[in-house]
């Protein structure tokens, strides 16, 4: 697969949908919705596999003699930092999906009934091609690096070290699977007394997975990739996708929700809800070594579905110009995954409890404020790695919050969204912390004409360093360099909206 890295990440989606409503009489109604989406695209981005000094990165390459900047004979800077960079080059061949939902409903004096059938299918057809490059670490036109042996033979080809990522098991892969769901469901709402509303809903997903995936045993072959008639050193051992595994299994998900809302008076209400649900682990558990064609395999049965059980208790406050929702929650989650970079599978159980606030206040016709805050205390209750039991899940802050003051004065509207998070651990080992951050996104809108509006907005206007994830779990035993990803820096955009 030949790609231009300048294409970056992009997707193409073409959709068509329909909706049907019909009144059967006597309060019975039929509602049907359906949509088909044809999706494809590409994910193309570099990822730092390892970072370090010249001796740690460049001189560790087998056959090293000296290092030069790619395309030149200029020796590299011995005091600079370098990295092995792997290029994510994932082709989204076919992510087409279809869904339909047919419902029949009836409303009586104090009872509402809705029952129906949901049907969906999702294709997951992907091609992973990852190559390894050597390059310098710089925020200003970082250069690729070539390694030359003592005999003058180039070990790299314009910075390319390997076709594949040997340290991660090659990771060149093909996915060709289909996930289908048929789910009958029903919901009932009852008002037994004036101030009390009860609702109950249930759904069962009959899931079916079929297809195959390849790349469990990448083999190495000599291939003239650039077709120049000569075998450069990386072309002597090209990672080739091999090892096809069939996929054919079924799964079931039972979900329900039972809630109650009691109105104390015109301004106050309390509510409670208990619910259970889940989602298919889908392609996240492929390549993890399970038997994907044996429905009776207890190991596969344990990871087919990610499950959630939750209890909520809350209070609602309402007024003519304000509202405040307060929700206490407790959740238990079971999750299975497989990480390509570490080649480790996870089967974790989590428990969390916390409180969520969501509010709005309109001070006057020109000024209003929206805000939200969530406090979460989460804990790993079980895991394959027993050393992390009792720890906080990685990348989970205790507090997340948002704040949005907004001003409207005749033709102009302006304000900002502030989104923040407190500190969180980089990994489940809980030994390295990512600092908290606040991102401020201001905006201004001006109505030039009745149907014409000019908008200007900025994201992260103060250019805050907002780290959301990091690969390392500790500084111990490393060179002190952390590979992390952050939210984008300051960006400013403008748009014109025309209503017709």
ABEGO torsion letter per residue (X at the ends): XBBBAAAEBBBBBBBBBBBBBBBAEGGBBBBBBBBBBBBBEBBBBBBBABBBBAAAAAAABBGBABBBBBGBABBBBAABBBBBBBBBBBBBABABBBBBBBBBBBBBAABBBBBBBBBBBBBBBBBBBBBBBBBBBBABGBBBBBBBBAAGBBABBGGBABBEBAAAGGGBBBBBBBBBBBBBBBBBBBBABAABBBBBBBBBBBBBBBEBBBGABBBBBBBBAAGAGBBBAAAABBBBBBGBBBBBBBBBBBBBBBBBBBBABAABBBBBBBBBBBBBAEAAABGAGBBAABAABAAAAAAABBBBBBBBBBBBBBBAABBBBBBBBBBBBBBBBBBAAAGBBBBBBBBBBEBBBBBBBBABAABBBBBBBBBBBBBBABBABAAABGBBBBGBBABBBBBBBBBBBEABBBEBBBBBBBBBBABAAGABBBBBBBBBBBBBBBBABAABBBBBBBBGAAGBBBBABBABABABGBAGBBBBBBBBBBBBBBBBBBBX
